[in-house]
Amino acid sequence: MRQVIRDLQESRIREVANAGMGRADVLPFWFGESDEPTPDFIRQAAIDSLQQGETFYCHNLGLPELRQAIARYMGALHGPIATERLAVTSGGVNALMLAAQALVGAGDEVVVLTPVWPNLCAQPTILGAHVRCVSLKPVDGAWTLDLQALLDAVSDKTRLLIMNAPNNPTGWTMTRDEQAHILAHCRRTGTWILADEVYERLYFNESANGCAPSFLDLAAPDDRLLVVHSFSKSFLMTGWRLGWLVMPAAIVQQIGKLIEFNTSCAPVFVQRAGVVALERSVEVTPRVVAHLRHCRDTLVPLLQRLPGVQLAPASGGMYAFFRLDGQPDSLATAKRLVVEAGLGLAPGSAFAPGDGGEAGTWLRWCFASADPQRLVQGAQRLADWLQAQSRLPKALGL
């Protein structure tokens, strides 16, 4: 076994979840997914495909029908994107790993903006790259980017810059101006950008196209940019494992080779479901976003009422990221909340390497609940737990 694999940190989110799985008395908000099932008509498309016997391999890059549907969907949001720039992948995770495999080798320098979903640091590490982290900074509960610090970290020695916005776990979202500066800087240094934009449609601010700012709105087709998308969040399809990559056309064939050596292709019946999801996206995504906004606006004020809690409403994503005064170890706190309060949250230390830095004292709460009343119940459990720690004079009656 390679030492780099032995040294990988196991998922701290899973570590907390394992302590509470199977307990009916625990309200689970640890994983980044909605508890609402995939819409019927998307599931039916997969069923129909299976009944027609579509159980064979397809093109490495995906069904032509799906690539065309993705091109239409993305084109409506960001302007024309040729199918020749697209590859279908077995989930957003697979897309991220394919991009890393294509661009990063042993000893290469990779800069990652953190806090971030742990896979984005782990994947280049697995490939032998040297990962440097630049952290967002919390200001009055809202995480912000020190743009100059990020630009200073990216030099002509930096092979790859990995960005995730809207960000998991903080909800931070890049501005168009920040993207323009980053893109221009990486053009000068020759650095590739890997942009994880799977949450772009889960955006709560006003925008002309109904999604968060994207590098695709600014970049030329041949820029050193790969953008990752997924069906998981915006289409309630986490378990389907279907995603896609947008990239310069010149490297698509190379990505196709990597897909062959990783998974061969995404299952055809899953891709058929993806076609229908995109073609009928107006029946799914706007409703999902409206519901998530309601969930956010239900939970965040309840948390803000608790003394010693620091957070700001997320502008994108599906998470409340907050800090509890007097609780410096988020992993220990999350484990205690499972046992003592029946409340399942993700520790902030899962989202930054090493000791977690500033994020190590924060907690992530996924508010993508089909029933917002469960969020109210969870907030009451947290309030009661804090009271039991002698941190509140009385129950808040949430």
C-alpha positions, -999 to 999 in steps of 0.1 A, spaced: 0 0 0 14 34 -10 22 56 20 3 85 7 -29 64 9 -21 53 44 -16 89 54 -50 100 39 -73 114 65 -105 94 67 -138 113 63 -146 131 95 -181 136 82 -185 98 79 -168 94 113 -196 114 129 -224 98 108 -212 63 117 -217 72 154 -254 80 147 -265 58 118 -292 34 128 -304 55 157 -340 66 151 -337 94 177 -310 113 157 -319 141 132 -293 137 105 -281 168 88 -245 157 82 -245 147 45 -247 171 16 -279 159 0 -317 165 2 -339 139 18 -364 143 -11 -363 115 -37 -356 121 -74 -388 132 -93 -409 104 -107 -405 113 -144 -367 112 -141 -368 78 -124 -393 66 -150 -368 74 -178 -343 51 -162 -369 24 -158 -379 27 -194 -343 24 -205 -338 -8 -185 -370 -23 -198 -357 -16 -234 -326 -36 -226 -301 -7 -226 -276 -25 -204 -245 -22 -226 -215 0 -229 -217 33 -247 -192 59 -259 -166 69 -233 -177 106 -235 -214 98 -231 -245 94 -251 -247 119 -280 -282 128 -268 -270 136 -233 -241 157 -245 -264 176 -268 -288 182 -239 -260 194 -217 -248 218 -244 -284 232 -248 -288 235 -210 -254 252 -204 -258 273 -235 -289 288 -221 -270 298 -189 -236 308 -202 -238 312 -239 -229 287 -266 -209 256 -255 -201 231 -282 -207 194 -275 -171 189 -285 -161 205 -252 -182 181 -230 -177 147 -214 -202 128 -193 -189 114 -161 -199 90 -134 -207 118 -109 -191 151 -100 -165 132 -79 -154 113 -110 -153 145 -130 -130 161 -104 -107 131 -103 -105 128 -141 -95 164 -143 -68 159 -116 -55 128 -133 -53 147 -166 -34 177 -152 -15 167 -121 15 145 -116 39 137 -87 56 168 -74 33 193 -91 21 223 -71 -17 226 -66 -34 255 -48 -67 249 -32 -91 275 -18 -104 262 16 -125 254 36 -136 230 9 -151 195 5 -122 172 14 -121 154 -19 -107 184 -36 -75 184 -15 -73 146 -13 -74 139 -50 -43 158 -61 -26 144 -29 -33 109 -40 -16 117 -73 15 128 -55 10 166 -59 21 191 -34 -11 208 -22 -10 244 -8 -41 258 8 -53 294 9 -82 300 33 -112 321 31 -116 343 62 -147 347 84 -159 383 89 -190 386 111 -199 350 103 -196 354 66 -166 339 48 -147 362 24 -119 359 0 -86 377 4 -81 380 -34 -45 393 -32 -35 364 -9 -49 339 -34 -31 356 -64 1 357 -44 -1 320 -38 -5 312 -76 28 315 -95 42 301 -127 51 271 -107 15 264 -99 1 237 -122 -35 238 -110 -58 261 -90 -89 244 -75 -119 266 -67 -154 257 -54 -181 283 -56 -208 284 -44 -187 269 -17 -192 238 4 -193 243 33 -193 281 37 -218 292 11 -193 318 -1 -197 327 -38 -172 345 -60 -181 378 -76 -176 384 -113 -148 408 -106 -129 382 -85 -133 356 -113 -120 381 -138 -89 388 -117 -82 351 -111 -87 342 -147 -63 369 -159 -37 360 -133 -38 323 -143 -34 332 -179 -2 350 -170 12 322 -149 0 294 -173 -20 278 -144 -50 256 -151 -82 263 -132 -104 235 -120 -138 251 -111 -162 230 -91 -195 247 -99 -219 219 -90 -239 244 -67 -242 271 -93 -280 268 -96 -284 267 -59 -280 305 -57 -302 328 -36 -291 362 -49 -306 379 -79 -289 371 -112 -299 374 -148 -295 338 -156 -307 323 -124 -273 309 -113 -241 320 -96 -213 337 -115 -193 312 -135 -159 312 -150 -176 301 -182 -192 335 -185 -157 351 -189 -134 324 -203 -125 317 -239 -132 282 -252 -95 274 -253 -86 288 -218 -69 265 -194 -102 259 -176 -121 228 -166 -156 232 -150 -173 204 -131 -210 199 -129 -233 173 -114 -269 162 -115 -268 155 -78 -278 187 -62 -300 207 -86 -319 176 -98 -321 157 -66 -300 129 -81 -272 123 -56 -273 85 -57 -274 83 -96 -237 93 -99 -239 114 -130 -220 145 -139 -201 163 -167 -170 182 -175 -166 214 -197 -131 219 -210 -111 230 -241 -120 208 -271 -83 200 -275 -82 178 -244 -115 160 -247 -101 130 -264 -75 127 -236 -103 128 -210 -121 101 -230 -90 79 -226 -90 84 -189 -127 76 -187 -120 43 -204 -94 34 -178 -115 46 -149 -151 36 -155 -154 30 -193 -186 50 -194 -216 61 -172 -245 36 -173 -268 42 -203 -300 40 -182 -286 67 -158 -277 89 -188 -313 85 -201 -325 98 -168 -301 127 -172 -315 137 -206 -350 139 -192 -338 158 -162 -322 185 -184 -351 187 -208 -375 192 -180 -352 212 -157 -378 240 -153 -400 215 -135 -373 206 -110 -346 231 -103 -366 263 -97 -387 245 -72 -356 230 -55 -340 264 -52 -372 280 -38 -375 253 -12 -339 255 -2 -342 293 2 -372 287 25 -352 261 44 -323 285 48 -345 313 59 -362 290 84 -330 277 100 -306 307 100 -327 331 121 -332 303 147 -294 298 149 -287 335 150 -309 338 181 -286 316 201 -260 334 221 -225 326 211 -234 315 176 -217 331 146 -230 327 111 -243 346 81 -270 334 56 -253 315 27 -257 331 -7 -255 297 -24 -254 259 -17 -274 241 9 -255 246 42 -254 268 73 -218 270 85 -216 283 120 -194 286 150 -202 280 187 -182 300 212 -165 279 237 -165 248 214 -130 249 198 -130 212 185 -157 207 159 -152 170 156 -156 164 194 -186 188 195 -203 170 165 -198 136 182 -212 150 215 -242 164 197 -250 130 182 -249 113 216 -262 140 239 -287 159 216 -297 135 189 -284 160 163 -262 151 134 -239 178 120 -207 178 100 -175 190 117 -158 220 101 -124 203 105 -135 179 77 -132 208 52 -96 218 57 -64 197 59 -44 192 90 -59 206 121 -86 224 102 -74 258 109 -101 284 115 -127 260 100 -119 234 126 -140 253 151 -171 255 129 -200 231 122 -219 225 89 -256 219 89 -272 207 56 -306 224 55 -319 205 24 -348 190 43 -380 181 26 -398 190 59 -385 224 73 -401 215 106 -372 191 111 -349 221 110 -369 237 137 -367 206 158 -330 204 153 -325 240 163 -345 233 195 -322 204 202 -292 225 198 -307 252 221 -315 226 247 -280 212 245 -264 246 249 -286 252 279 -274 220 294 -238 232 290 -248 262 312 -244 285 283 -280 297 282 -301 309 311 -332 292 298 -346 273 269 -353 295 239 -387 279 231 -379 276 194 
